[in-house]
Amino acid sequence: MIETTTTISLSEYNELKLHVLKIPELIKTIEILQEQIRFLRNGKNSGTSHTSPSHQIGRPNAKSLRDKTDSKSGGQPGHEGTTLR
């Protein structure tokens, strides 16, 4: 094994020290993101788990693309309904 030594300046040392101090914070962020990925890959959502919709990770915030009408839902007046015979 060949050993080499490198000399760095004080400013480089301080910069390196700042990066090293960020490592625990980055590890925690990675763990949180991995947990979110596991949750999303399991296909769990508020319909398949006990998670409420407001706490669901990755929930869509999209609203309906349909236009509002004045008609009430269900069968409309004057429409002849059909049933199984």
Secondary structure as a PSIPRED ss2 file (coil, helix, strand):
# PSIPRED VFORMAT (PSIPRED V4.0)

   1 M C   1.000  0.000  0.000
   2 I C   1.000  0.000  0.000
   3 E C   1.000  0.000  0.000
   4 T C   1.000  0.000  0.000
   5 T C   1.000  0.000  0.000
   6 T C   1.000  0.000  0.000
   7 T C   1.000  0.000  0.000
   8 I C   1.000  0.000  0.000
   9 S C   1.000  0.000  0.000
  10 L H   0.000  1.000  0.000
  11 S H   0.000  1.000  0.000
  12 E H   0.000  1.000  0.000
  13 Y H   0.000  1.000  0.000
  14 N H   0.000  1.000  0.000
  15 E H   0.000  1.000  0.000
  16 L H   0.000  1.000  0.000
  17 K H   0.000  1.000  0.000
  18 L H   0.000  1.000  0.000
  19 H H   0.000  1.000  0.000
  20 V H   0.000  1.000  0.000
  21 L H   0.000  1.000  0.000
  22 K H   0.000  1.000  0.000
  23 I H   0.000  1.000  0.000
  24 P H   0.000  1.000  0.000
  25 E H   0.000  1.000  0.000
  26 L H   0.000  1.000  0.000
  27 I H   0.000  1.000  0.000
  28 K H   0.000  1.000  0.000
  29 T H   0.000  1.000  0.000
  30 I H   0.000  1.000  0.000
  31 E H   0.000  1.000  0.000
  32 I H   0.000  1.000  0.000
  33 L H   0.000  1.000  0.000
  34 Q H   0.000  1.000  0.000
  35 E H   0.000  1.000  0.000
  36 Q H   0.000  1.000  0.000
  37 I H   0.000  1.000  0.000
  38 R H   0.000  1.000  0.000
  39 F H   0.000  1.000  0.000
  40 L H   0.000  1.000  0.000
  41 R H   0.000  1.000  0.000
  42 N C   1.000  0.000  0.000
  43 G C   1.000  0.000  0.000
  44 K C   1.000  0.000  0.000
  45 N C   1.000  0.000  0.000
  46 S C   1.000  0.000  0.000
  47 G C   1.000  0.000  0.000
  48 T C   1.000  0.000  0.000
  49 S C   1.000  0.000  0.000
  50 H C   1.000  0.000  0.000
  51 T C   1.000  0.000  0.000
  52 S C   1.000  0.000  0.000
  53 P H   0.000  1.000  0.000
  54 S H   0.000  1.000  0.000
  55 H H   0.000  1.000  0.000
  56 Q C   1.000  0.000  0.000
  57 I C   1.000  0.000  0.000
  58 G C   1.000  0.000  0.000
  59 R C   1.000  0.000  0.000
  60 P C   1.000  0.000  0.000
  61 N C   1.000  0.000  0.000
  62 A C   1.000  0.000  0.000
  63 K C   1.000  0.000  0.000
  64 S C   1.000  0.000  0.000
  65 L C   1.000  0.000  0.000
  66 R C   1.000  0.000  0.000
  67 D C   1.000  0.000  0.000
  68 K C   1.000  0.000  0.000
  69 T C   1.000  0.000  0.000
  70 D C   1.000  0.000  0.000
  71 S C   1.000  0.000  0.000
  72 K C   1.000  0.000  0.000
  73 S C   1.000  0.000  0.000
  74 G C   1.000  0.000  0.000
  75 G C   1.000  0.000  0.000
  76 Q C   1.000  0.000  0.000
  77 P C   1.000  0.000  0.000
  78 G C   1.000  0.000  0.000
  79 H C   1.000  0.000  0.000
  80 E C   1.000  0.000  0.000
  81 G C   1.000  0.000  0.000
  82 T C   1.000  0.000  0.000
  83 T C   1.000  0.000  0.000
  84 L C   1.000  0.000  0.000
  85 R C   1.000  0.000  0.000
